[in-house]
Amino acid sequence: MFIEKSDSFLELSSEVIFPEAANAAILKHDKWADVWETLTTDADLNYTDEKETVSLSSLVMSATSAIYQAITDGWTMCVGYSGGKDSHSLLHLFLMALIRAVRNGTNISEHHFIQMSDTLIENPEMHYQASQVLNQLRMFIAEHQLPVTVLVARPSLTQSWVGRILTGRGLPTWTNSSTRQCSTDYKIAPLRQAKARYLKNAPASVRSRVCLMLGSRDDESARRAGNILKMGGQARKVTLTEHGGELYPVKEWRTQDIWSFLMACGSESRFPLPSFMPDNFSLATLYKDATGECIWSPEKPTRTSACGARYGCSLTLVFMYLELNSTFLFLEFKLFIVIERYPFNVQQAC
């Protein structure tokens, strides 16, 4: 695994009390500064009707307020990023809040970090998408001098697929497995190790107040909602845990809310909300090609099983529980994206 640098930002409600500024305020006129007025005045962002009783603006203001409050309360924010639509939305919300705190001159932690796991056997297209996002994020962080670091955690040789499977140290995860040992070895353990290494030299006051922020939503599945409830996760305030704190800013968002938000974010002037990227169309296209998910549908989609919403690792066997036709379609998708993105490598391999 390795460690690299990167950045972050956020907003608040009328009930939030601003702490006294400890640094000089940064006066800068751009979309990141104007976003709060835009959220108040933009007609599309504030649209409601009989079906859409809560506006997108209200959701964004509530989420950014919670994150901003946590930042100004002295929490060091750990943003869990996977490259999917939910964590990508969370990253945008975090950057909005962090930039506001920094530009207000607020005394905040200098050790915020964004964590991502690279299992080394990711779906190639998802890996490519995430790599592009992180490259642009690093440049954005450096440009705006934000107090946030990007940690990319990779499994060690013994934790990796090669170290577990090819050496005979472990077995592949099958559909009837009651546990996902691969998740522990490929993701959980490397993330914990990367976090420990990063915080090792930080002050004790920082290590004791780390808030894990996740893009998990109740709307994803009944199981996911149950897990969040079991952990006591909340959307509007930090929940204290034995490891520090946890916050789920998009917990109450629907899938359509996520896509509406992402499609409204972009660095170009045609988008009402700011972003460190020109737009988020590539992510939408990836979801469309993989699962047929339509980002423009106004209807609330029916819940699907977890595997129906995941891309899976390139060497996973878990997806084989799907119906035969779905399995072939999924295999065809995996093969298609490899050939399209990496034609030379595929030809060499053959």
Sequence and secondary structure as in RCSB ss.txt:
>XXXX:A:sequence
MFIEKSDSFLELSSEVIFPEAANAAILKHDKWADVWETLTTDADLNYTDEKETVSLSSLVMSATSAIYQAITDGW
TMCVGYSGGKDSHSLLHLFLMALIRAVRNGTNISEHHFIQMSDTLIENPEMHYQASQVLNQLRMFIAEHQLPVTV
LVARPSLTQSWVGRILTGRGLPTWTNSSTRQCSTDYKIAPLRQAKARYLKNAPASVRSRVCLMLGSRDDESARRA
GNILKMGGQARKVTLTEHGGELYPVKEWRTQDIWSFLMACGSESRFPLPSFMPDNFSLATLYKDATGECIWSPEK
PTRTSACGARYGCSLTLVFMYLELNSTFLFLEFKLFIVIERYPFNVQQAC
>XXXX:A:secstr
 EEEEE       TT     B S      SHHHHHHHHHHH TTTT   SS  S HHHHHHHHHHHHHHHHHTT 
EEEEE  SSHHHHHHHHHHHHHHHHHHHTTB   S EEEEEE  SS  HHHHHHHHHHHHHHHHHHHHHT SEEE
EEE   TTTSHIIIIITTSS    TT SS HHHIIIIIHHHHHHHHHHHTTS HHHHT EEEE    GGG HHHH
HHHHHTT  SSS EEETTEEEE TTTT  HHHHHHHHHHB SSTTSSB  SSS SHHHHHHHHHHH   TT  S 
     GGGG    TT SGGGGS HHHHHHHHHHHHHHHHHH HHHHHHH 
